[in-house]
């Protein structure tokens, strides 16, 4: 299933993409795509529906974040060897973990706002993993059974905030609008191999990133298992799994986002995002 949350910011409704590509309203069936609705039982209740019998959503709509009420936004850094190389650091021996403020989350096509004082706002296309049941001390063999689905994430970053001064990654990752997720939450049954997906990103029509999840240092199953050694994961938590090479910081000379830029990014089968870059008010 391709599930969405659509409508005005803060009042999004749940929806599903029917087989003919039309958007159908799920608000008469489920209150939101969050928490219990993302468990196996919750998704099974949606899976038995015939989307063509649901109300059709007409006209253009805003796609909100594809998951509501995200409890944790957990990020993995330097998870592609070639991205580590362009960043000038060694490939990590175990996953690099940091958190991104949930207030950074926004819809897939909402404007990206450059923070005040920023000179080094950067892009990162990433595979997002949405948890579907509580996970504690999960084995790698069982880890994918805890995944509700997958989505596109743009892990926007302000490199000076992230790496200069006290160098705390969360500062460079958490500005408002720095976490577009969606447009779709694609359920795990439609992604048989999360380690075989092409992901790409372009700015103003120029492609900077193209890679494959095949080249992750640590795959999705390993990451889910690893994280549950240190924290429990709940339905609706989002893990974003690292980016391939081609970020602005890695360009020669370096290239960063400016007001007026347009960003387009996507992952096989998971849809595309389009963002306009604007200045902070």
Phi and psi in degrees as GROMACS dihedral restraints (atoms count N, CA, C in turn):
[ dihedral_restraints ]
;  ai    aj    ak    al  type     phi  dphi    fc
    3     4     5     6     1  -107.1    20    10
    4     5     6     7     1   109.5    20    10
    6     7     8     9     1  -106.2    20    10
    7     8     9    10     1   147.1    20    10
    9    10    11    12     1  -138.5    20    10
   10    11    12    13     1   164.2    20    10
   12    13    14    15     1  -123.9    20    10
   13    14    15    16     1   123.6    20    10
   15    16    17    18     1  -130.0    20    10
   16    17    18    19     1   158.3    20    10
   18    19    20    21     1   115.3    20    10
   19    20    21    22     1  -169.2    20    10
   21    22    23    24     1   -69.0    20    10
   22    23    24    25     1   151.9    20    10
   24    25    26    27     1   -57.5    20    10
   25    26    27    28     1   129.9    20    10
   27    28    29    30     1    86.5    20    10
   28    29    30    31     1    -8.8    20    10
   30    31    32    33     1  -135.6    20    10
   31    32    33    34     1    36.8    20    10
   33    34    35    36     1   -66.4    20    10
   34    35    36    37     1   148.1    20    10
   36    37    38    39     1  -108.9    20    10
   37    38    39    40     1   151.8    20    10
   39    40    41    42     1   -79.1    20    10
   40    41    42    43     1   146.6    20    10
   42    43    44    45     1  -147.5    20    10
   43    44    45    46     1   169.7    20    10
   45    46    47    48     1  -138.5    20    10
   46    47    48    49     1   143.8    20    10
   48    49    50    51     1   -88.9    20    10
   49    50    51    52     1   119.4    20    10
   51    52    53    54     1   -76.2    20    10
   52    53    54    55     1   170.3    20    10
   54    55    56    57     1   -61.7    20    10
   55    56    57    58     1   -26.2    20    10
   57    58    59    60     1   -87.8    20    10
   58    59    60    61     1     5.9    20    10
   60    61    62    63     1    89.2    20    10
   61    62    63    64     1    -5.9    20    10
   63    64    65    66     1   -76.0    20    10
   64    65    66    67     1   154.2    20    10
   66    67    68    69     1   -93.7    20    10
   67    68    69    70     1   130.1    20    10
   69    70    71    72     1  -120.6    20    10
   70    71    72    73     1   142.6    20    10
   72    73    74    75     1   -82.5    20    10
   73    74    75    76     1   130.8    20    10
   75    76    77    78     1  -106.4    20    10
   76    77    78    79     1     4.4    20    10
   78    79    80    81     1   -68.0    20    10
   79    80    81    82     1   -16.7    20    10
   81    82    83    84     1   -82.6    20    10
   82    83    84    85     1    -6.5    20    10
   84    85    86    87     1  -110.8    20    10
   85    86    87    88     1   -39.8    20    10
   87    88    89    90     1  -142.5    20    10
   88    89    90    91     1   144.1    20    10
   90    91    92    93     1   -71.4    20    10
   91    92    93    94     1   -38.0    20    10
   93    94    95    96     1  -163.5    20    10
   94    95    96    97     1   160.0    20    10
   96    97    98    99     1   -89.1    20    10
   97    98    99   100     1    79.8    20    10
   99   100   101   102     1  -157.9    20    10
  100   101   102   103     1   154.0    20    10
  102   103   104   105     1    51.1    20    10
  103   104   105   106     1  -122.5    20    10
  105   106   107   108     1   -57.3    20    10
  106   107   108   109     1   -32.4    20    10
  108   109   110   111     1   -63.3    20    10
  109   110   111   112     1   -19.6    20    10
  111   112   113   114     1   -96.0    20    10
  112   113   114   115     1    -1.9    20    10
  114   115   116   117     1   -72.3    20    10
  115   116   117   118     1   168.9    20    10
  117   118   119   120     1   -58.4    20    10
  118   119   120   121     1   -41.1    20    10
  120   121   122   123     1   -66.1    20    10
  121   122   123   124     1   -42.8    20    10
  123   124   125   126     1   -63.6    20    10
  124   125   126   127     1   -42.3    20    10
  126   127   128   129     1   -70.0    20    10
  127   128   129   130     1   -34.1    20    10
  129   130   131   132     1   -62.5    20    10
  130   131   132   133     1   -34.5    20    10
  132   133   134   135     1   -64.8    20    10
  133   134   135   136     1   -31.7    20    10
  135   136   137   138     1   -80.0    20    10
  136   137   138   139     1   -33.3    20    10
  138   139   140   141     1   -65.9    20    10
  139   140   141   142     1   -29.2    20    10
  141   142   143   144     1   -81.9    20    10
  142   143   144   145     1    -8.2    20    10
  144   145   146   147     1   -74.3    20    10
  145   146   147   148     1   151.9    20    10
  147   148   149   150     1   -95.7    20    10
  148   149   150   151     1   105.6    20    10
  150   151   152   153     1   -55.7    20    10
  151   152   153   154     1   -27.5    20    10
  153   154   155   156     1   -69.1    20    10
  154   155   156   157     1   -14.7    20    10
  156   157   158   159     1   -89.5    20    10
  157   158   159   160     1    -6.2    20    10
  159   160   161   162     1   -88.1    20    10
  160   161   162   163     1   156.8    20    10
  162   163   164   165     1   -58.3    20    10
  163   164   165   166     1   133.1    20    10
  165   166   167   168     1   -81.2    20    10
  166   167   168   169     1   136.2    20    10
  168   169   170   171     1   -93.7    20    10
  169   170   171   172     1   118.7    20    10
  171   172   173   174     1   -97.2    20    10
  172   173   174   175     1   153.2    20    10
  174   175   176   177     1    78.6    20    10
  175   176   177   178     1  -179.5    20    10
  177   178   179   180     1   -75.6    20    10
  178   179   180   181     1   141.2    20    10
  180   181   182   183     1  -131.5    20    10
  181   182   183   184     1   156.0    20    10
  183   184   185   186     1   -85.4    20    10
  184   185   186   187     1   130.1    20    10
  186   187   188   189     1   -89.3    20    10
  187   188   189   190     1   116.3    20    10
  189   190   191   192     1   -80.6    20    10
  190   191   192   193     1  -176.6    20    10
  192   193   194   195     1   -55.2    20    10
  193   194   195   196     1   138.2    20    10
  195   196   197   198     1   -76.2    20    10
  196   197   198   199     1    -6.5    20    10
  198   199   200   201     1  -127.7    20    10
  199   200   201   202     1   135.0    20    10
  201   202   203   204     1   -98.3    20    10
  202   203   204   205     1   155.0    20    10
  204   205   206   207     1    50.3    20    10
  205   206   207   208     1    48.9    20    10
  207   208   209   210     1   -63.1    20    10
  208   209   210   211     1   125.7    20    10
  210   211   212   213     1   -81.2    20    10
  211   212   213   214     1   -45.5    20    10
  213   214   215   216     1  -133.3    20    10
  214   215   216   217     1   138.7    20    10
  216   217   218   219     1  -118.0    20    10
  217   218   219   220     1    94.3    20    10
  219   220   221   222     1   -99.9    20    10
  220   221   222   223     1   133.4    20    10
  222   223   224   225     1  -120.8    20    10
  223   224   225   226     1   149.4    20    10
  225   226   227   228     1  -117.5    20    10
  226   227   228   229     1   126.9    20    10
  228   229   230   231     1  -101.7    20    10
  229   230   231   232     1   151.6    20    10
  231   232   233   234     1    56.2    20    10
  232   233   234   235     1    42.9    20    10
  234   235   236   237     1   -97.2    20    10
  235   236   237   238     1     9.3    20    10
  237   238   239   240     1  -124.4    20    10
  238   239   240   241     1   128.0    20    10
  240   241   242   243     1   -58.8    20    10
  241   242   243   244     1   -39.0    20    10
  243   244   245   246     1   -72.5    20    10
  244   245   246   247     1   -27.5    20    10
  246   247   248   249     1   -71.9    20    10
  247   248   249   250     1   -39.0    20    10
  249   250   251   252     1   -58.6    20    10
  250   251   252   253     1   -41.0    20    10
  252   253   254   255     1   -64.2    20    10
  253   254   255   256     1   -43.0    20    10
  255   256   257   258     1   -69.9    20    10
  256   257   258   259     1   -21.3    20    10
  258   259   260   261     1   -85.5    20    10
  259   260   261   262     1    -6.1    20    10
  261   262   263   264     1    76.5    20    10
  262   263   264   265     1    27.0    20    10
  264   265   266   267     1  -128.3    20    10
  265   266   267   268     1   159.8    20    10
  267   268   269   270     1   -73.2    20    10
  268   269   270   271     1   154.2    20    10
  270   271   272   273     1   -63.1    20    10
  271   272   273   274     1   127.2    20    10
  273   274   275   276     1   -66.4    20    10
  274   275   276   277     1   147.6    20    10
  276   277   278   279     1   -81.4    20    10
  277   278   279   280     1   -19.5    20    10
  279   280   281   282     1  -146.0    20    10
  280   281   282   283     1   163.0    20    10
  282   283   284   285     1   -57.6    20    10
  283   284   285   286     1   138.6    20    10
  285   286   287   288     1   -88.4    20    10
  286   287   288   289     1   118.0    20    10
  288   289   290   291     1  -113.9    20    10
  289   290   291   292     1   134.2    20    10
  291   292   293   294     1  -147.7    20    10
  292   293   294   295     1   168.2    20    10
  294   295   296   297     1  -111.7    20    10
  295   296   297   298     1   151.7    20    10
  297   298   299   300     1  -119.9    20    10
  298   299   300   301     1   133.4    20    10
  300   301   302   303     1   -60.4    20    10
  301   302   303   304     1   136.1    20    10
  303   304   305   306     1   -66.5    20    10
  304   305   306   307     1   -18.4    20    10
  306   307   308   309     1   -69.4    20    10
  307   308   309   310     1   -11.1    20    10
  309   310   311   312     1   -78.0    20    10
  310   311   312   313     1   -16.6    20    10
  312   313   314   315     1   -67.2    20    10
  313   314   315   316     1   136.4    20    10
  315   316   317   318     1  -149.1    20    10
  316   317   318   319     1   176.8    20    10
  318   319   320   321     1   -70.1    20    10
  319   320   321   322     1   160.8    20    10
  321   322   323   324     1   -60.9    20    10
  322   323   324   325     1   -31.7    20    10
  324   325   326   327     1  -117.2    20    10
  325   326   327   328     1    14.5    20    10
  327   328   329   330     1   -71.6    20    10
  328   329   330   331     1   161.7    20    10
  330   331   332   333     1   -67.3    20    10
  331   332   333   334     1   140.5    20    10
  333   334   335   336     1   -89.1    20    10
  334   335   336   337     1   125.1    20    10
  336   337   338   339     1  -102.7    20    10
  337   338   339   340     1   121.9    20    10
  339   340   341   342     1   -69.1    20    10
  340   341   342   343     1   125.8    20    10
  342   343   344   345     1   -66.3    20    10
  343   344   345   346     1   155.1    20    10
  345   346   347   348     1   -58.4    20    10
  346   347   348   349     1   134.8    20    10
  348   349   350   351     1    81.6    20    10
  349   350   351   352     1     1.9    20    10
  351   352   353   354     1   -81.9    20    10
  352   353   354   355     1   135.8    20    10
  354   355   356   357     1  -122.8    20    10
  355   356   357   358     1    -6.6    20    10
  357   358   359   360     1  -136.4    20    10
  358   359   360   361     1    48.6    20    10
  360   361   362   363     1   -78.3    20    10
  361   362   363   364     1   129.4    20    10
  363   364   365   366     1  -126.0    20    10
  364   365   366   367     1   165.6    20    10
  366   367   368   369     1  -111.8    20    10
  367   368   369   370     1   156.1    20    10
  369   370   371   372     1  -158.9    20    10
  370   371   372   373     1   108.9    20    10
  372   373   374   375     1   -78.3    20    10
  373   374   375   376     1   134.2    20    10
  375   376   377   378     1  -146.1    20    10
  376   377   378   379     1   153.0    20    10
  378   379   380   381     1   -82.1    20    10
  379   380   381   382     1   123.3    20    10
  381   382   383   384     1   -96.9    20    10
  382   383   384   385     1   140.9    20    10
  384   385   386   387     1  -117.5    20    10
  385   386   387   388     1   126.2    20    10
  387   388   389   390     1  -107.5    20    10
  388   389   390   391     1   125.2    20    10
  390   391   392   393     1   -78.0    20    10
  391   392   393   394     1   143.1    20    10
  393   394   395   396     1  -117.2    20    10
  394   395   396   397     1    -8.7    20    10
  396   397   398   399     1  -156.4    20    10
  397   398   399   400     1   156.0    20    10
  399   400   401   402     1   -57.6    20    10
  400   401   402   403     1   133.8    20    10
  402   403   404   405     1  -128.3    20    10
  403   404   405   406     1   122.3    20    10
  405   406   407   408     1  -136.1    20    10
  406   407   408   409     1   129.7    20    10
  408   409   410   411     1    48.5    20    10
  409   410   411   412     1    54.3    20    10
  411   412   413   414     1   -85.9    20    10
  412   413   414   415     1   138.8    20    10
  414   415   416   417     1   -77.4    20    10
  415   416   417   418     1   155.7    20    10
  417   418   419   420     1   -62.1    20    10
  418   419   420   421     1   -34.7    20    10
  420   421   422   423     1   -64.3    20    10
  421   422   423   424     1   -33.1    20    10
  423   424   425   426     1   -96.7    20    10
  424   425   426   427     1    -6.1    20    10
  426   427   428   429     1   -60.2    20    10
  427   428   429   430     1   -40.4    20    10
  429   430   431   432     1   -68.4    20    10
  430   431   432   433     1   -18.7    20    10
  432   433   434   435     1   -72.5    20    10
  433   434   435   436     1    -9.9    20    10
  435   436   437   438     1   -94.4    20    10
  436   437   438   439     1     1.4    20    10
  438   439   440   441     1   -96.4    20    10
  439   440   441   442     1   125.0    20    10
  441   442   443   444     1   -78.6    20    10
  442   443   444   445     1   -38.6    20    10
  444   445   446   447     1   177.8    20    10
  445   446   447   448     1  -170.3    20    10
  447   448   449   450     1  -134.5    20    10
  448   449   450   451     1   157.2    20    10
  450   451   452   453     1  -154.2    20    10
  451   452   453   454     1   167.9    20    10
  453   454   455   456     1   -84.5    20    10
  454   455   456   457     1   137.7    20    10
  456   457   458   459     1  -129.3    20    10
  457   458   459   460     1   136.7    20    10
  459   460   461   462     1  -104.9    20    10
  460   461   462   463     1   103.6    20    10
  462   463   464   465     1   -84.5    20    10
  463   464   465   466     1    75.3    20    10
  465   466   467   468     1   -63.2    20    10
  466   467   468   469     1   147.0    20    10
  468   469   470   471     1  -144.2    20    10
  469   470   471   472     1   140.6    20    10
  471   472   473   474     1  -104.8    20    10
  472   473   474   475     1   106.6    20    10
  474   475   476   477     1   -66.3    20    10
  475   476   477   478     1   -35.4    20    10
  477   478   479   480     1   -66.5    20    10
  478   479   480   481     1   -44.1    20    10
  480   481   482   483     1   -62.9    20    10
  481   482   483   484     1   -35.0    20    10
  483   484   485   486     1   -76.0    20    10
  484   485   486   487     1   -43.1    20    10
  486   487   488   489     1  -116.6    20    10
  487   488   489   490     1   -16.9    20    10
  489   490   491   492     1  -102.5    20    10
  490   491   492   493     1   170.0    20    10
  492   493   494   495     1    64.5    20    10
  493   494   495   496     1  -127.2    20    10
  495   496   497   498     1   -78.1    20    10
  496   497   498   499     1    -9.8    20    10
  498   499   500   501     1    62.3    20    10
  499   500   501   502     1    39.1    20    10
  501   502   503   504     1   -93.8    20    10
  502   503   504   505     1   118.3    20    10
  504   505   506   507     1   -58.2    20    10
  505   506   507   508     1   -37.8    20    10
  507   508   509   510     1   -58.2    20    10
  508   509   510   511     1   -32.5    20    10
  510   511   512   513     1   -64.7    20    10
  511   512   513   514     1   -36.3    20    10
  513   514   515   516     1   -85.4    20    10
  514   515   516   517     1    -5.7    20    10
  516   517   518   519     1  -112.9    20    10
  517   518   519   520     1    -7.7    20    10
  519   520   521   522     1  -112.3    20    10
  520   521   522   523     1     7.3    20    10
  522   523   524   525     1   -60.0    20    10
  523   524   525   526     1   150.3    20    10
  525   526   527   528     1   -52.7    20    10
  526   527   528   529     1   136.9    20    10
  528   529   530   531     1    79.7    20    10
  529   530   531   532     1     4.4    20    10
  531   532   533   534     1   -87.4    20    10
  532   533   534   535     1    13.0    20    10
  534   535   536   537     1  -139.4    20    10
  535   536   537   538     1    60.2    20    10
  537   538   539   540     1   -64.9    20    10
  538   539   540   541     1   128.9    20    10
  540   541   542   543     1  -130.3    20    10
  541   542   543   544     1   136.7    20    10
  543   544   545   546     1   116.7    20    10
  544   545   546   547     1  -160.8    20    10
  546   547   548   549     1   -74.6    20    10
  547   548   549   550     1   -25.9    20    10
  549   550   551   552     1  -107.1    20    10
  550   551   552   553     1   146.7    20    10
  552   553   554   555     1   -98.1    20    10
  553   554   555   556     1   108.6    20    10
  555   556   557   558     1   -95.2    20    10
  556   557   558   559     1   119.8    20    10
  558   559   560   561     1   -64.9    20    10
  559   560   561   562     1   152.3    20    10
  561   562   563   564     1   -60.0    20    10
  562   563   564   565     1   -28.5    20    10
  564   565   566   567     1   -65.8    20    10
  565   566   567   568     1   -18.4    20    10
  567   568   569   570     1   -96.6    20    10
  568   569   570   571     1     3.2    20    10
  570   571   572   573     1  -126.8    20    10
  571   572   573   574     1    78.6    20    10
  573   574   575   576     1   -63.0    20    10
  574   575   576   577     1   -27.9    20    10
  576   577   578   579     1  -139.2    20    10
  577   578   579   580     1    97.0    20    10
  579   580   581   582     1   -67.2    20    10
  580   581   582   583     1    -9.5    20    10
  582   583   584   585     1   -96.1    20    10
  583   584   585   586     1    23.5    20    10
  585   586   587   588     1  -143.3    20    10
  586   587   588   589     1    53.3    20    10
  588   589   590   591     1  -124.4    20    10
  589   590   591   592     1   135.2    20    10
  591   592   593   594     1   -88.3    20    10
  592   593   594   595     1   135.6    20    10
  594   595   596   597     1  -130.0    20    10
  595   596   597   598     1   147.5    20    10
  597   598   599   600     1  -152.7    20    10
  598   599   600   601     1   159.7    20    10
  600   601   602   603     1  -151.9    20    10
  601   602   603   604     1   140.9    20    10
  603   604   605   606     1  -132.9    20    10
  604   605   606   607     1   152.2    20    10
  606   607   608   609     1  -122.9    20    10
  607   608   609   610     1   125.6    20    10
  609   610   611   612     1    51.3    20    10
  610   611   612   613     1    39.5    20    10
  612   613   614   615     1    82.8    20    10
  613   614   615   616     1    -5.3    20    10
  615   616   617   618     1   -98.5    20    10
  616   617   618   619     1   124.3    20    10
  618   619   620   621     1   -78.4    20    10
  619   620   621   622     1   121.0    20    10
  621   622   623   624     1  -104.1    20    10
  622   623   624   625     1   -32.9    20    10
  624   625   626   627     1  -124.1    20    10
  625   626   627   628     1   135.1    20    10
  627   628   629   630     1  -153.8    20    10
  628   629   630   631     1   121.5    20    10
  630   631   632   633     1  -154.3    20    10
  631   632   633   634     1  -174.4    20    10
  633   634   635   636     1  -135.4    20    10
  634   635   636   637     1   142.6    20    10
  636   637   638   639     1   -65.4    20    10
  637   638   639   640     1   -10.2    20    10
  639   640   641   642     1   -57.9    20    10
  640   641   642   643     1   -30.3    20    10
  642   643   644   645     1   -95.3    20    10
  643   644   645   646     1    11.1    20    10
  645   646   647   648     1   -57.8    20    10
  646   647   648   649     1   141.3    20    10
  648   649   650   651     1   -67.2    20    10
  649   650   651   652     1   -45.8    20    10
  651   652   653   654     1  -122.9    20    10
  652   653   654   655     1   121.8    20    10
  654   655   656   657     1   -75.4    20    10
  655   656   657   658     1   173.9    20    10
  657   658   659   660     1   -59.0    20    10
  658   659   660   661     1   -46.1    20    10
  660   661   662   663     1   -60.6    20    10
  661   662   663   664     1   -42.8    20    10
  663   664   665   666     1   -63.9    20    10
  664   665   666   667     1   -42.2    20    10
  666   667   668   669     1   -63.9    20    10
  667   668   669   670     1   -45.7    20    10
  669   670   671   672     1   -60.2    20    10
  670   671   672   673     1   -47.3    20    10
  672   673   674   675     1   -61.1    20    10
  673   674   675   676     1   -45.8    20    10
  675   676   677   678     1   -60.2    20    10
  676   677   678   679     1   -46.4    20    10
  678   679   680   681     1   -62.5    20    10
  679   680   681   682     1   -34.5    20    10
  681   682   683   684     1   -73.7    20    10
  682   683   684   685     1    -4.0    20    10
  684   685   686   687     1   -74.7    20    10
  685   686   687   688     1   -22.9    20    10
  687   688   689   690     1  -115.6    20    10
  688   689   690   691     1   -19.7    20    10
  690   691   692   693     1  -158.4    20    10
  691   692   693   694     1   150.8    20    10
  693   694   695   696     1   -79.1    20    10
  694   695   696   697     1   151.9    20    10
  696   697   698   699     1  -115.2    20    10
  697   698   699   700     1   140.0    20    10
  699   700   701   702     1  -118.2    20    10
  700   701   702   703     1   159.4    20    10
  702   703   704   705     1   -53.5    20    10
  703   704   705   706     1   129.6    20    10
  705   706   707   708     1    96.7    20    10
  706   707   708   709     1   -11.5    20    10
  708   709   710   711     1   -65.1    20    10
  709   710   711   712     1   145.5    20    10
  711   712   713   714     1  -118.1    20    10
  712   713   714   715     1   130.7    20    10
  714   715   716   717     1  -112.2    20    10
  715   716   717   718     1   126.0    20    10
  717   718   719   720     1  -108.5    20    10
  718   719   720   721     1   132.9    20    10
  720   721   722   723     1  -104.8    20    10
  721   722   723   724     1    13.2    20    10
  723   724   725   726     1   104.0    20    10
  724   725   726   727     1   164.1    20    10
  726   727   728   729     1  -123.9    20    10
  727   728   729   730     1   147.4    20    10
  729   730   731   732     1   -75.0    20    10
  730   731   732   733     1   175.2    20    10
  732   733   734   735     1   -67.1    20    10
  733   734   735   736     1   164.3    20    10
  735   736   737   738     1   114.4    20    10
  736   737   738   739     1     9.8    20    10
  738   739   740   741     1   -69.5    20    10
  739   740   741   742     1   163.4    20    10
  741   742   743   744     1   -60.6    20    10
  742   743   744   745     1   -36.9    20    10
  744   745   746   747     1   -61.9    20    10
  745   746   747   748     1   -26.8    20    10
  747   748   749   750     1   -88.8    20    10
  748   749   750   751     1    -3.7    20    10
  750   751   752   753     1   -74.8    20    10
  751   752   753   754     1   157.2    20    10
  753   754   755   756     1  -125.9    20    10
  754   755   756   757     1   101.6    20    10
  756   757   758   759     1   -75.0    20    10
  757   758   759   760     1   165.5    20    10
  759   760   761   762     1   -60.5    20    10
  760   761   762   763     1   147.4    20    10
  762   763   764   765     1  -131.0    20    10
  763   764   765   766     1   127.9    20    10
  765   766   767   768     1  -124.7    20    10
  766   767   768   769     1   162.4    20    10
  768   769   770   771     1   -71.7    20    10
  769   770   771   772     1   143.7    20    10
  771   772   773   774     1  -134.0    20    10
  772   773   774   775     1   153.9    20    10
  774   775   776   777     1   -52.2    20    10
  775   776   777   778     1   136.3    20    10
  777   778   779   780     1   100.9    20    10
  778   779   780   781     1   -19.0    20    10
  780   781   782   783     1   -66.5    20    10
  781   782   783   784     1   154.7    20    10
  783   784   785   786     1  -122.3    20    10
  784   785   786   787     1   138.9    20    10
  786   787   788   789     1  -116.2    20    10
  787   788   789   790     1   137.2    20    10
  789   790   791   792     1  -135.2    20    10
  790   791   792   793     1   133.7    20    10
  792   793   794   795     1  -152.2    20    10
  793   794   795   796     1   158.4    20    10
  795   796   797   798     1  -168.1    20    10
  796   797   798   799     1   171.1    20    10
  798   799   800   801     1  -138.6    20    10
  799   800   801   802     1   142.4    20    10
  801   802   803   804     1   -45.1    20    10
  802   803   804   805     1   122.8    20    10
  804   805   806   807     1    75.7    20    10
  805   806   807   808     1    -6.7    20    10
  807   808   809   810     1  -108.7    20    10
  808   809   810   811     1    -1.8    20    10
  810   811   812   813     1    96.1    20    10
  811   812   813   814     1  -176.4    20    10
  813   814   815   816     1  -126.9    20    10
  814   815   816   817     1   154.3    20    10
  816   817   818   819     1  -117.3    20    10
  817   818   819   820     1   149.9    20    10
  819   820   821   822     1  -137.8    20    10
  820   821   822   823     1   124.4    20    10
  822   823   824   825     1  -129.5    20    10
  823   824   825   826     1   143.3    20    10
  825   826   827   828     1  -100.5    20    10
  826   827   828   829     1   139.3    20    10
  828   829   830   831     1   -97.0    20    10
  829   830   831   832     1   128.8    20    10
  831   832   833   834     1  -130.1    20    10
  832   833   834   835     1   161.9    20    10
  834   835   836   837     1   -81.3    20    10
  835   836   837   838     1   152.4    20    10
  837   838   839   840     1   -66.2    20    10
  838   839   840   841     1   143.2    20    10
